[in-house]
């Protein structure tokens, strides 16, 4: 018979009885249980519990984990001060078992040194380390090499400049079972092979993101114990990945399939997840992808994106290939990704136009007209699902998408016609009447009669159909661009700006929006933003930016919805693109503020109270800030220095003018570079050249990467990017 919770935690009978009187039952728990609960909290929130009662005042000092993320602080100065004080005041006799440290932007040398020294002083017991910084890597790795008890290491270290972050050829961590690396360079040996993981004899999970290989053409991953392997966005400057992983069960890959995989690694894999992006537009990449599939002899579950299937379809005479693999396949999942302006869509349209032009100019003109009217290639190439199931026709097929309003169910059904045992995401939009003009549809049918009907774009008057997710994102990006250019004075776009934005959106989406539709959509986005912003200012609500979910107790929700009924839309999902909308609609954004969290530290916040009361800081007079004030040229900045808080007021007008001049000077300089370059020689400014150059910049986010790709559809942007120096490229990318 199992023991009760009371028996396990040994609560005295007298204290158990108090529960019937609605007394505080949490305080009945022993310290070890409370510390275990607190160890799951971000350290900022854990420290805040010190105000609950006398017992809780110093409890946070004995938590065995530290979770320090700059994203939970409004300024980097507040974050640095908090880290300094928590390391100073934490009980040094308490063993540190885990540390998560994340600092956006280039970390201060003093702060990094403090963190590393603290890790070294607790290296005997520390088991889990997660570090995400922009800094020089040498002192970090030398520190970690002393942590022999480590079982999990997650390390993302972007170099301060274009120098390579070299991973040591030997790192003695005998107990390590989980390793996650980002932005490292693995060095080769005399046999033209880099083998950085052979020393980890107990490795179970390996994640590699944005890494490169130096002085070698082969990256060797050899491990008898490795079960899960994940690789994201590899450099294209080496040719092979050699897998000696007999226990490998799960293989996940995101990026361009450049490297061939040799060895026996893929033969044991049971679960595979592949996401090839829309800019992997090469027959060579498609052939590499095919060789991977041919080696999956034991796979039971295969998950691919629609763009992966689009890339695979570029293989010449693909359907004539007889697969020796996928015989044990039980489940195939295809995730549909919209291609409103993706590179793959661009190339597929070009291929279709060339084929039509080979017949006659008239047919090419008709097809071009159909494209302008909304004709799109099918999201899943005809027959390709059947090709993958040729050795396992009874497999379950699941069609999913995160953007259901961007696809028409009947179009998708036509693409997989004849496939048995198929299921569709329940969120798919119902078929709607086509918005493509009849003349255009007829023209498309004349060129491609078998597919014209299913490739037409559907638009109706509902917001979800008129404004699919990617179109909304494109519109928001355009507005952000105009705001950063200073074209939204006093929170209002001028008539000329509206005209420009309408033209840009129609060019990107190949639709025919009117200015009034954009204005109406903006008003809706503004209302949604302010509703969500108001919600986050209330105690009890927490927002996870990564999952875009709001958490709160049922009681908190019920009380809030009584006076804010429109907030019910955020119960299942938060505000999409909240941080971008904040740039557009929040008049109090400051240059020195980190916009990564819903928790914005105000001068009277609880964190400052903790600084004053429990972190040995002296009390200071707090300035009141009215978020609705029309005075937008005043920035209130808290600076905590030498244990005191000071309020500084800055005139933002001069800052804005200075920033505007700097951006203008940079663009002029870029234009001069392009002009000088084009006047002397012809430079390769192809899409492939730009993508390769972009891949070499390892510390940019996926969001910036995607924005750059959209810019590269314009040949002028490609020419400018190729002409820039590396430093100019980096500066341009971070302004997107």
C-alpha positions as CSV (number, residue, x, y, z in Angstrom):
1,X,0.0,0.0,0.0
2,X,1.5,3.4,-1.0
3,X,2.3,6.0,1.5
4,X,0.3,9.2,1.7
5,X,1.9,12.6,0.9
6,X,1.7,13.4,4.7
7,X,3.7,10.3,5.6
8,X,6.4,11.0,3.0
9,X,7.1,14.6,4.1
10,X,6.5,13.8,7.8
11,X,4.1,16.7,8.7
12,X,3.3,16.8,12.4
13,X,-0.4,15.9,13.2
14,X,-1.0,19.4,14.8
15,X,0.1,21.1,11.6
16,X,-1.9,18.7,9.5
17,X,-5.0,19.7,11.4
18,X,-4.6,23.3,10.5
19,X,-5.4,22.6,6.9
20,X,-9.1,22.2,7.9
21,X,-9.0,25.8,9.2
22,X,-7.8,27.2,5.8
23,X,-4.4,27.9,7.3
24,X,-1.2,28.2,5.2
25,X,-0.4,24.6,4.1
26,X,2.6,25.6,2.0
27,X,4.6,26.6,5.1
28,X,4.0,23.2,6.5
29,X,6.4,21.7,4.0
30,X,10.0,21.1,5.1
31,X,12.7,23.3,3.7
32,X,14.1,20.6,1.4
33,X,10.8,20.4,-0.4
34,X,10.4,24.1,-0.7
35,X,14.0,24.4,-2.0
36,X,13.2,21.8,-4.6
37,X,10.2,23.7,-5.8
38,X,12.1,27.0,-5.9
39,X,14.9,25.4,-8.0
40,X,12.5,25.3,-11.0
41,X,11.9,29.1,-10.8
42,X,13.9,31.8,-12.5
43,X,16.2,33.2,-9.9
44,X,14.6,36.6,-10.2
45,X,11.2,35.1,-9.2
46,X,12.7,32.9,-6.6
47,X,14.3,35.8,-4.8
48,X,10.9,37.6,-4.8
49,X,9.6,35.0,-2.4
50,X,11.6,36.6,0.4
51,X,8.7,39.0,1.1
52,X,6.3,36.2,2.0
53,X,7.3,35.8,5.6
54,X,10.2,35.7,8.0
55,X,10.9,32.1,7.1
56,X,11.1,32.8,3.4
57,X,13.4,35.8,3.8
58,X,16.6,33.9,3.4
59,X,15.4,30.6,2.0
60,X,16.3,31.6,-1.6
61,X,20.0,31.8,-0.6
62,X,20.1,28.0,-0.3
63,X,18.5,27.1,-3.7
64,X,20.8,24.6,-5.4
65,X,20.2,26.0,-8.9
66,X,20.7,29.5,-10.5
67,X,18.6,30.5,-13.5
68,X,19.8,33.9,-14.7
69,X,18.3,35.3,-17.9
70,X,18.7,38.9,-19.0
71,X,15.4,38.6,-20.8
72,X,13.5,39.0,-17.5
73,X,15.1,42.4,-16.9
74,X,14.3,45.7,-18.6
75,X,17.9,46.8,-18.8
76,X,21.2,45.1,-18.9
77,X,22.4,47.3,-15.9
78,X,19.6,45.9,-13.7
79,X,20.5,42.4,-14.8
80,X,24.2,42.8,-14.1
81,X,23.5,44.3,-10.6
82,X,21.1,41.5,-9.8
83,X,23.6,38.8,-10.8
84,X,26.4,40.5,-8.8
85,X,24.2,40.7,-5.6
86,X,22.8,37.2,-5.8
87,X,26.2,35.6,-6.3
88,X,27.5,37.7,-3.3
89,X,24.6,36.9,-1.0
90,X,24.0,33.3,-1.8
91,X,24.9,30.8,0.9
92,X,28.4,29.7,-0.2
93,X,28.1,26.5,1.8
94,X,25.2,25.3,-0.4
95,X,26.2,23.1,-3.3
96,X,25.4,24.4,-6.7
97,X,24.0,21.7,-8.9
98,X,22.8,23.6,-11.9
99,X,23.4,27.0,-13.5
100,X,21.6,28.6,-16.5
101,X,23.1,31.9,-17.6
102,X,21.9,33.9,-20.6
103,X,23.0,37.4,-21.5
104,X,21.7,39.0,-24.7
105,X,24.3,41.1,-26.6
106,X,28.0,41.3,-25.8
107,X,28.6,40.4,-22.1
108,X,30.7,42.6,-19.9
109,X,34.1,41.1,-19.2
110,X,33.7,41.7,-15.4
111,X,30.4,40.0,-15.3
112,X,31.5,37.0,-17.3
113,X,34.6,36.6,-15.1
114,X,32.4,36.7,-12.0
115,X,30.2,33.9,-13.4
116,X,33.1,31.7,-14.4
117,X,34.8,32.2,-11.0
118,X,31.6,31.2,-9.2
119,X,31.4,28.1,-11.4
120,X,35.0,27.1,-10.6
121,X,34.4,27.6,-6.9
122,X,31.5,25.1,-7.1
123,X,32.9,22.7,-9.7
124,X,32.8,19.7,-7.4
125,X,29.0,19.3,-7.4
126,X,27.7,21.1,-10.5
127,X,26.0,18.7,-12.8
128,X,24.2,20.9,-15.4
129,X,25.5,24.1,-17.1
130,X,23.8,26.2,-19.7
131,X,25.6,29.3,-21.0
132,X,24.4,31.6,-23.8
133,X,26.6,34.7,-24.3
134,X,28.5,36.7,-26.9
135,X,32.1,36.6,-25.7
136,X,35.6,35.1,-26.2
137,X,35.4,31.4,-25.6
138,X,38.9,30.5,-24.1
139,X,38.2,31.3,-20.5
140,X,34.8,29.6,-20.6
141,X,36.0,26.3,-21.9
142,X,39.0,26.2,-19.5
143,X,36.5,26.8,-16.7
144,X,34.2,23.9,-17.8
145,X,37.0,21.5,-18.1
146,X,37.3,21.5,-14.3
147,X,33.7,20.5,-13.8
148,X,34.2,16.7,-13.8
149,X,30.7,16.0,-12.4
150,X,29.0,17.6,-15.4
151,X,26.3,15.4,-16.9
152,X,24.6,18.1,-19.1
153,X,26.3,21.0,-21.0
154,X,24.6,23.5,-23.2
155,X,27.0,26.1,-24.6
156,X,26.2,28.9,-27.1
157,X,29.1,31.3,-27.4
158,X,29.1,33.8,-30.3
159,X,32.5,35.4,-30.8
160,X,32.7,39.1,-30.5
161,X,34.0,39.5,-34.1
162,X,34.5,37.2,-37.1
163,X,37.1,35.1,-35.3
164,X,36.3,31.4,-35.1
165,X,35.2,29.9,-31.8
166,X,37.4,26.7,-31.6
167,X,36.2,23.7,-29.8
168,X,39.0,21.8,-28.0
169,X,40.0,18.5,-29.6
170,X,39.9,16.9,-26.1
171,X,37.6,17.9,-23.3
172,X,37.6,15.5,-20.3
173,X,34.1,15.3,-19.0
174,X,33.7,11.6,-18.2
175,X,30.1,11.8,-16.9
176,X,28.7,13.9,-19.7
177,X,25.5,12.5,-21.2
178,X,24.0,15.5,-22.9
179,X,25.8,18.1,-25.1
180,X,24.4,21.1,-26.9
181,X,26.8,23.3,-28.9
182,X,26.2,26.4,-31.0
183,X,28.5,28.5,-33.1
184,X,31.7,26.4,-32.6
185,X,34.3,25.4,-35.1
186,X,35.7,21.8,-35.0
187,X,39.4,21.4,-35.9
188,X,40.5,18.6,-38.2
189,X,43.5,16.3,-37.9
190,X,46.0,14.9,-40.3
191,X,43.5,12.4,-41.8
192,X,41.3,15.3,-43.1
193,X,38.7,14.4,-40.4
194,X,37.4,16.3,-37.3
195,X,36.4,14.1,-34.4
196,X,35.5,16.3,-31.4
197,X,33.2,14.0,-29.5
198,X,35.2,10.7,-29.1
199,X,36.2,11.5,-25.5
200,X,32.6,11.6,-24.3
201,X,32.1,7.9,-23.6
202,X,28.6,8.2,-22.0
203,X,27.1,10.7,-24.5
204,X,23.4,10.1,-25.0
205,X,22.1,13.3,-26.7
206,X,24.0,15.6,-29.0
207,X,22.8,18.9,-30.5
208,X,24.9,20.9,-32.9
209,X,23.8,24.3,-34.2
210,X,25.5,26.7,-36.6
211,X,28.8,24.9,-36.3
212,X,31.7,24.7,-38.8
213,X,34.7,22.5,-39.6
214,X,38.2,23.7,-40.0
215,X,41.1,22.0,-41.9
216,X,39.0,19.0,-42.7
217,X,36.3,17.7,-45.1
218,X,34.8,15.1,-42.8
219,X,33.0,15.6,-39.5
220,X,33.1,12.3,-37.6
221,X,30.6,11.5,-34.8
222,X,31.6,8.3,-33.1
223,X,29.7,7.1,-30.1
224,X,28.5,3.7,-28.9
225,X,26.0,5.3,-26.6
226,X,24.5,8.2,-28.7
227,X,20.7,7.9,-29.0
228,X,19.6,11.4,-30.1
229,X,21.4,13.5,-32.7
230,X,20.2,17.0,-33.8
231,X,21.9,19.2,-36.3
232,X,20.8,22.7,-37.3
233,X,22.2,25.0,-40.0
234,X,25.6,23.6,-40.7
235,X,28.4,25.3,-42.7
236,X,28.7,24.3,-46.3
237,X,32.5,24.2,-46.3
238,X,32.9,20.5,-45.6
239,X,31.6,17.6,-47.6
240,X,30.8,14.6,-45.4
241,X,29.4,13.6,-42.0
242,X,30.7,10.2,-40.8
243,X,28.4,8.5,-38.3
244,X,29.6,5.6,-36.2
245,X,26.6,5.5,-33.9
246,X,25.1,2.0,-33.7
247,X,22.6,3.0,-30.9
248,X,21.3,6.1,-32.7
249,X,17.5,6.2,-32.5
250,X,16.4,9.7,-33.4
251,X,17.9,12.0,-36.1
252,X,16.8,15.6,-36.6
253,X,18.1,17.9,-39.2
254,X,17.3,21.6,-40.0
255,X,19.0,23.5,-42.8
256,X,20.5,22.9,-46.3
257,X,21.3,19.2,-46.9
258,X,24.9,19.8,-48.1
259,X,26.9,17.0,-46.6
260,X,26.6,13.4,-47.5
261,X,26.2,11.0,-44.6
262,X,28.4,8.0,-44.6
263,X,29.0,5.2,-42.1
264,X,26.4,3.0,-40.4
265,X,24.7,5.7,-38.3
266,X,21.4,6.1,-40.2
267,X,20.8,2.4,-40.5
268,X,19.7,2.1,-36.9
269,X,17.6,5.2,-36.8
270,X,13.8,4.8,-36.0
271,X,12.7,8.4,-35.9
272,X,13.6,11.1,-38.4
273,X,12.7,14.8,-38.7
274,X,14.0,16.8,-41.7
275,X,13.3,20.5,-42.4
276,X,15.0,21.8,-45.6
277,X,14.4,25.5,-46.1
278,X,12.9,27.1,-49.2
279,X,16.4,28.6,-50.1
280,X,17.9,25.1,-50.6
281,X,17.1,25.5,-54.3
282,X,19.7,23.2,-55.9
283,X,19.5,19.8,-57.6
284,X,22.7,18.9,-55.7
285,X,21.0,19.5,-52.4
286,X,18.0,17.4,-53.6
287,X,20.3,14.5,-54.5
288,X,22.0,14.6,-51.1
289,X,18.5,14.5,-49.5
290,X,17.7,11.5,-51.6
291,X,20.8,9.6,-50.4
292,X,19.8,10.2,-46.8
293,X,16.4,8.7,-47.4
294,X,17.9,5.7,-49.2
295,X,19.9,5.0,-46.0
296,X,16.9,5.0,-43.7
297,X,16.4,1.2,-43.7
298,X,15.0,1.0,-40.2
299,X,13.0,4.2,-39.8
300,X,9.5,3.9,-38.4
301,X,8.5,7.5,-38.1
302,X,9.4,10.2,-40.7
303,X,8.5,13.9,-40.2
304,X,9.2,16.3,-43.1
305,X,8.2,19.8,-44.0
306,X,6.5,20.6,-47.3
307,X,9.6,22.6,-48.3
308,X,11.6,19.5,-47.8
309,X,9.4,17.7,-50.3
310,X,9.6,20.6,-52.7
311,X,13.4,20.4,-52.6
312,X,13.3,16.6,-53.1
313,X,11.1,17.1,-56.1
314,X,14.0,18.8,-57.9
315,X,15.7,15.5,-58.4
316,X,15.6,14.7,-62.1
317,X,13.3,11.7,-62.9
318,X,12.6,11.2,-59.1
319,X,9.7,8.9,-59.5
320,X,11.8,6.4,-61.5
321,X,14.0,5.8,-58.4
322,X,13.3,2.6,-56.5
323,X,13.9,3.1,-52.8
324,X,15.7,0.3,-50.9
325,X,14.6,1.9,-47.7
326,X,11.5,3.0,-45.7
327,X,10.2,-0.5,-45.7
328,X,9.4,-0.4,-42.0
329,X,7.7,3.0,-42.1
330,X,4.6,3.2,-39.9
331,X,4.0,7.0,-39.8
332,X,4.7,9.9,-42.2
333,X,3.9,13.4,-41.1
334,X,4.1,16.4,-43.5
335,X,4.1,19.9,-42.0
336,X,2.8,22.4,-44.5
337,X,4.7,25.7,-44.6
338,X,3.3,28.6,-46.6
339,X,5.5,29.9,-49.5
340,X,4.1,33.3,-50.3
341,X,7.5,34.7,-51.1
342,X,9.9,31.9,-50.4
343,X,13.0,31.2,-52.6
344,X,11.8,27.8,-53.5
345,X,8.5,29.2,-54.8
346,X,10.5,31.8,-56.7
347,X,12.6,29.1,-58.4
348,X,9.7,26.8,-59.1
349,X,7.9,29.6,-60.8
350,X,11.0,30.4,-62.9
351,X,11.3,26.8,-63.9
352,X,7.6,26.7,-64.9
353,X,8.0,29.9,-66.9
354,X,11.0,28.5,-68.7
355,X,9.1,25.4,-69.7
356,X,6.2,27.4,-70.9
357,X,8.6,29.7,-72.9
358,X,10.1,26.6,-74.6
359,X,6.7,26.0,-76.1
360,X,5.8,29.6,-77.0
361,X,6.0,33.2,-75.8
362,X,2.2,33.3,-75.6
363,X,2.0,30.5,-73.1
364,X,4.8,32.0,-71.0
365,X,2.9,35.3,-71.0
366,X,-0.3,33.6,-69.9
367,X,1.4,31.7,-67.1
368,X,3.1,34.9,-65.9
369,X,-0.3,36.6,-65.8
370,X,-1.7,33.7,-63.8
371,X,1.2,34.0,-61.3
372,X,0.4,37.6,-60.8
373,X,-3.3,36.7,-60.3
374,X,-2.4,34.3,-57.5
375,X,-1.4,31.0,-59.0
376,X,0.9,29.0,-56.7
377,X,2.6,25.6,-57.0
378,X,0.9,23.0,-54.8
379,X,2.2,22.8,-51.2
380,X,2.9,19.1,-51.7
381,X,4.3,18.0,-55.1
382,X,2.1,15.7,-56.9
383,X,2.9,12.0,-56.3
384,X,5.8,12.6,-53.9
385,X,4.0,11.1,-50.9
386,X,3.2,8.0,-52.9
387,X,6.9,7.9,-53.8
388,X,8.0,7.8,-50.2
389,X,5.4,5.1,-49.4
390,X,6.3,2.8,-52.2
391,X,7.6,0.2,-49.8
392,X,5.1,0.8,-47.0
393,X,1.7,1.8,-48.5
394,X,-0.2,1.1,-45.3
395,X,1.7,3.7,-43.3
396,X,-0.4,6.4,-41.6
397,X,0.0,9.9,-43.2
398,X,-0.7,13.0,-41.1
399,X,-0.9,16.4,-42.8
400,X,-0.4,19.2,-40.3
401,X,0.3,22.9,-40.3
402,X,0.7,25.9,-38.0
403,X,-0.9,28.2,-40.5
404,X,-4.2,26.5,-41.4
405,X,-5.7,29.6,-43.0
406,X,-2.9,29.6,-45.6
407,X,-4.0,26.4,-47.2
408,X,-7.2,25.0,-48.8
409,X,-8.0,21.5,-47.9
410,X,-9.2,20.5,-51.3
411,X,-5.9,21.7,-52.8
412,X,-4.0,19.5,-50.4
413,X,-6.2,16.5,-51.0
414,X,-5.5,16.8,-54.8
415,X,-1.8,16.7,-54.1
416,X,-2.0,13.4,-52.2
417,X,-4.8,11.8,-54.2
418,X,-4.6,8.0,-54.1
419,X,-2.8,7.8,-50.7
420,X,-4.6,5.6,-48.2
421,X,-4.8,6.0,-44.4
422,X,-4.4,9.8,-44.4
423,X,-5.4,12.3,-41.7
424,X,-5.6,16.1,-41.8
425,X,-5.1,18.7,-39.1
426,X,-8.5,19.7,-37.7
427,X,-7.7,23.4,-38.1
428,X,-7.7,23.4,-41.9
429,X,-9.7,26.1,-43.5
430,X,-12.8,25.0,-45.3
431,X,-12.6,25.4,-49.1
432,X,-13.5,28.9,-50.3
433,X,-14.4,30.5,-53.6
434,X,-11.4,31.4,-55.7
435,X,-10.3,35.0,-55.8
436,X,-8.2,34.5,-58.9
437,X,-9.9,36.2,-61.9
438,X,-11.5,33.8,-64.4
439,X,-9.3,35.0,-67.2
440,X,-6.2,34.2,-65.2
441,X,-7.5,30.8,-64.2
442,X,-8.3,30.0,-67.8
443,X,-4.8,31.2,-68.8
444,X,-3.3,28.9,-66.2
445,X,-5.4,26.0,-67.3
446,X,-4.1,26.5,-70.8
447,X,-0.5,26.2,-69.6
448,X,-1.0,23.5,-66.9
449,X,-4.5,22.1,-67.1
450,X,-3.9,19.4,-64.6
451,X,-2.9,21.6,-61.7
452,X,-4.2,25.1,-62.3
453,X,-7.4,24.7,-60.4
454,X,-5.8,23.3,-57.3
455,X,-3.1,25.9,-57.3
456,X,-5.3,29.0,-57.3
457,X,-5.1,31.2,-54.2
458,X,-8.4,31.6,-52.2
459,X,-9.3,34.8,-50.5
460,X,-12.6,35.8,-48.9
461,X,-13.7,38.6,-46.8
462,X,-13.0,36.9,-43.4
463,X,-9.9,38.2,-41.6
464,X,-8.3,34.7,-41.5
465,X,-8.5,34.3,-45.3
466,X,-7.9,37.9,-46.2
467,X,-4.9,38.1,-43.8
468,X,-3.2,34.7,-43.6
469,X,-0.4,34.5,-40.9
470,X,2.5,35.1,-43.2
471,X,0.8,38.1,-44.9
472,X,0.1,39.6,-41.5
473,X,3.8,39.0,-40.6
474,X,4.9,40.7,-43.8
475,X,2.7,43.7,-43.1
476,X,4.1,44.0,-39.6
477,X,7.6,43.8,-40.9
478,X,6.9,46.6,-43.3
479,X,5.4,48.8,-40.6
480,X,8.4,48.1,-38.3
481,X,10.7,49.1,-41.2
482,X,8.9,52.4,-41.7
483,X,8.9,53.1,-37.9
484,X,12.7,52.6,-37.8
485,X,13.0,55.0,-40.7
486,X,11.2,57.7,-38.7
487,X,8.1,57.6,-40.9
488,X,5.6,57.3,-38.1
489,X,5.6,60.8,-36.4
490,X,3.3,61.1,-33.4
491,X,2.2,57.5,-33.9
492,X,0.6,58.2,-37.3
493,X,1.7,57.0,-40.8
494,X,1.5,59.8,-43.4
495,X,-0.5,59.3,-46.6
496,X,2.6,58.8,-48.7
497,X,3.8,56.1,-46.3
498,X,0.5,54.2,-46.5
499,X,0.8,54.3,-50.3
500,X,4.4,52.9,-50.1
501,X,3.5,50.2,-47.6
502,X,0.5,49.1,-49.8
503,X,2.7,48.8,-52.8
504,X,5.4,46.9,-50.9
505,X,2.9,44.4,-49.4
506,X,1.2,43.7,-52.8
507,X,4.6,43.2,-54.4
508,X,5.6,40.7,-51.7
509,X,2.4,38.8,-51.5
510,X,1.3,39.2,-55.2
511,X,-2.1,40.3,-54.0
512,X,-4.1,43.5,-54.5
513,X,-4.7,45.0,-51.1
514,X,-6.1,48.5,-50.8
515,X,-4.8,51.2,-48.5
516,X,-8.0,51.1,-46.5
517,X,-7.6,47.4,-45.8
518,X,-4.1,48.0,-44.4
519,X,-5.4,50.8,-42.2
520,X,-8.2,48.6,-40.9
521,X,-5.8,45.8,-40.2
522,X,-3.4,48.1,-38.4
523,X,-6.3,49.3,-36.1
524,X,-7.1,45.7,-35.3
525,X,-3.4,45.0,-34.5
526,X,-3.2,48.1,-32.3
527,X,-6.3,47.1,-30.3
528,X,-5.0,43.5,-29.9
529,X,-1.6,44.8,-28.7
530,X,-3.0,47.2,-26.2
531,X,-5.4,44.6,-24.9
532,X,-2.5,42.1,-24.4
533,X,-0.2,44.8,-23.0
534,X,-2.9,45.7,-20.4
535,X,-3.2,42.1,-19.4
536,X,0.5,41.6,-18.8
537,X,0.5,44.6,-16.4
538,X,-1.7,42.7,-14.0
539,X,-0.3,40.6,-11.2
540,X,-0.9,36.9,-11.7
541,X,-0.3,36.7,-15.5
542,X,2.9,35.4,-16.9
543,X,3.8,35.2,-20.6
544,X,6.2,32.7,-22.2
545,X,7.5,34.4,-25.3
546,X,8.9,31.2,-26.8
547,X,5.6,29.3,-26.7
548,X,3.4,32.4,-26.8
549,X,1.3,31.2,-24.0
550,X,-0.2,33.1,-21.0
551,X,-0.3,31.3,-17.7
552,X,-2.6,32.3,-14.8
553,X,-4.8,30.6,-12.3
554,X,-8.5,30.1,-13.2
555,X,-9.5,32.5,-10.5
556,X,-7.2,35.2,-12.0
557,X,-8.6,34.7,-15.4
558,X,-12.3,34.8,-14.2
559,X,-11.8,38.0,-12.3
560,X,-10.0,39.7,-15.2
561,X,-12.5,38.7,-17.8
562,X,-15.3,40.3,-15.9
563,X,-14.0,43.7,-16.9
564,X,-11.9,42.7,-20.0
565,X,-14.0,40.3,-22.0
566,X,-11.9,40.7,-25.1
567,X,-8.9,39.3,-23.3
568,X,-10.4,35.8,-23.6
569,X,-8.7,35.5,-27.0
570,X,-5.4,35.1,-25.1
571,X,-6.4,32.2,-22.9
572,X,-5.1,29.6,-25.4
573,X,-2.6,31.7,-27.3
574,X,-0.9,35.0,-26.6
575,X,-0.5,38.0,-28.9
576,X,1.3,37.0,-32.1
577,X,4.3,39.1,-33.0
578,X,3.9,41.0,-29.7
579,X,7.5,42.2,-29.6
580,X,7.3,43.6,-33.2
581,X,4.0,45.3,-32.4
582,X,5.6,46.8,-29.3
583,X,8.0,48.6,-31.6
584,X,5.1,50.0,-33.6
585,X,2.6,50.9,-30.9
586,X,4.4,51.3,-27.6
587,X,5.5,54.9,-27.3
588,X,7.7,54.2,-24.3
589,X,10.3,51.9,-26.0
590,X,13.8,52.9,-25.1
591,X,17.2,52.2,-26.7
592,X,18.6,50.8,-23.5
593,X,15.7,48.4,-22.9
594,X,15.7,44.7,-23.6
595,X,12.4,43.6,-25.2
596,X,12.3,39.9,-24.5
597,X,9.9,39.5,-21.6
598,X,6.5,40.5,-20.6
599,X,7.8,41.4,-17.1
600,X,9.0,45.1,-17.5
601,X,10.7,46.4,-14.4
602,X,9.1,49.7,-13.3
603,X,10.8,52.0,-10.8
604,X,8.4,50.9,-8.1
605,X,8.7,47.2,-9.0
606,X,9.1,44.4,-6.5
607,X,12.7,43.7,-7.7
608,X,13.8,47.2,-6.6
609,X,12.0,46.6,-3.3
610,X,14.1,43.5,-2.9
611,X,17.2,45.4,-3.8
612,X,16.4,47.9,-1.1
613,X,15.2,45.6,1.6
614,X,17.1,42.3,1.1
615,X,20.1,42.8,-1.2
616,X,21.7,45.5,1.0
617,X,20.9,48.4,-1.3
618,X,20.1,51.8,0.1
619,X,16.6,53.1,-0.4
620,X,16.1,55.7,-3.1
621,X,13.3,57.9,-4.2
622,X,11.4,56.3,-7.0
623,X,10.2,58.2,-10.1
624,X,6.7,57.6,-11.2
625,X,6.3,57.0,-14.9
626,X,2.9,57.3,-16.7
627,X,2.9,54.9,-19.6
628,X,0.1,56.9,-21.2
629,X,2.0,60.2,-21.1
630,X,2.3,62.1,-24.3
631,X,5.8,63.2,-23.4
632,X,7.7,60.7,-25.5
633,X,11.0,62.5,-25.5
634,X,11.9,61.8,-21.9
635,X,13.6,58.5,-20.9
636,X,13.6,57.5,-17.3
637,X,16.5,55.2,-16.7
638,X,17.4,53.5,-13.4
639,X,21.0,53.1,-12.7
640,X,22.1,51.1,-9.6
641,X,25.6,51.9,-8.7
642,X,27.6,51.3,-5.5
643,X,24.4,50.2,-3.7
644,X,22.4,53.3,-4.6
645,X,19.7,54.0,-7.1
646,X,19.9,57.1,-9.2
647,X,17.3,58.4,-11.6
648,X,18.7,59.9,-14.8
649,X,16.6,61.8,-17.4
650,X,17.8,62.0,-21.0
651,X,16.6,64.1,-23.8
652,X,15.7,61.5,-26.5
653,X,15.3,64.1,-29.3
654,X,19.0,64.4,-29.8
655,X,19.5,60.7,-29.5
656,X,16.9,60.1,-32.3
657,X,18.5,62.7,-34.5
658,X,21.9,61.2,-34.0
659,X,20.7,57.7,-34.7
660,X,18.9,58.9,-37.8
661,X,22.1,60.5,-39.1
662,X,24.1,57.4,-38.3
663,X,21.7,55.2,-40.3
664,X,21.7,57.6,-43.1
665,X,25.4,57.8,-43.3
666,X,25.7,54.0,-43.2
667,X,23.2,53.7,-46.1
668,X,25.1,56.3,-48.1
669,X,28.4,54.5,-47.5
670,X,26.8,51.2,-48.6
671,X,25.5,52.9,-51.8
672,X,29.0,54.2,-52.5
673,X,30.5,50.8,-52.0
674,X,27.9,49.3,-54.5
675,X,28.5,52.1,-57.0
676,X,32.3,51.8,-56.9
677,X,32.1,48.0,-57.1
678,X,29.8,47.9,-60.1
679,X,31.8,50.5,-62.0
680,X,35.0,48.4,-61.9
681,X,34.0,44.7,-62.3
682,X,31.1,42.3,-62.5
683,X,30.4,40.5,-59.2
684,X,28.5,37.3,-58.7
685,X,25.3,38.5,-56.9
686,X,23.3,35.3,-57.3
687,X,20.9,34.1,-54.7
688,X,23.2,31.2,-53.9
689,X,26.1,33.5,-53.4
690,X,24.2,35.6,-51.0
691,X,22.9,32.6,-49.0
692,X,26.4,31.2,-48.7
693,X,27.7,34.6,-47.5
694,X,24.8,34.8,-45.0
695,X,25.5,31.3,-43.7
696,X,29.1,32.4,-42.8
697,X,27.6,34.9,-40.3
698,X,26.9,32.4,-37.5
699,X,25.5,34.6,-34.7
700,X,22.4,35.9,-36.4
701,X,19.0,34.7,-35.3
702,X,16.6,32.7,-37.6
703,X,14.3,35.7,-37.7
704,X,17.0,38.0,-39.1
705,X,18.1,35.2,-41.4
706,X,14.6,35.0,-42.8
707,X,14.3,38.7,-43.2
708,X,17.5,38.8,-45.2
709,X,16.3,36.1,-47.5
710,X,13.2,38.2,-48.3
711,X,15.4,41.2,-49.1
712,X,17.5,39.0,-51.4
713,X,14.6,38.5,-53.8
714,X,15.4,42.0,-55.0
715,X,18.6,42.0,-57.1
716,X,19.6,45.4,-55.9
717,X,19.7,44.2,-52.3
718,X,21.8,41.2,-53.4
719,X,24.3,43.4,-55.2
720,X,24.5,45.7,-52.2
721,X,25.0,42.8,-49.7
722,X,27.8,41.2,-51.8
723,X,29.5,44.6,-52.1
724,X,29.5,45.2,-48.4
725,X,32.4,44.4,-46.1
726,X,31.8,41.8,-43.4
727,X,31.3,44.5,-40.7
728,X,28.8,46.3,-42.9
729,X,26.9,43.1,-43.6
730,X,26.6,42.5,-39.9
731,X,25.4,46.0,-39.2
732,X,22.8,45.9,-42.0
733,X,21.5,42.5,-40.8
734,X,20.9,43.7,-37.2
735,X,18.9,46.7,-38.5
736,X,16.5,44.5,-40.4
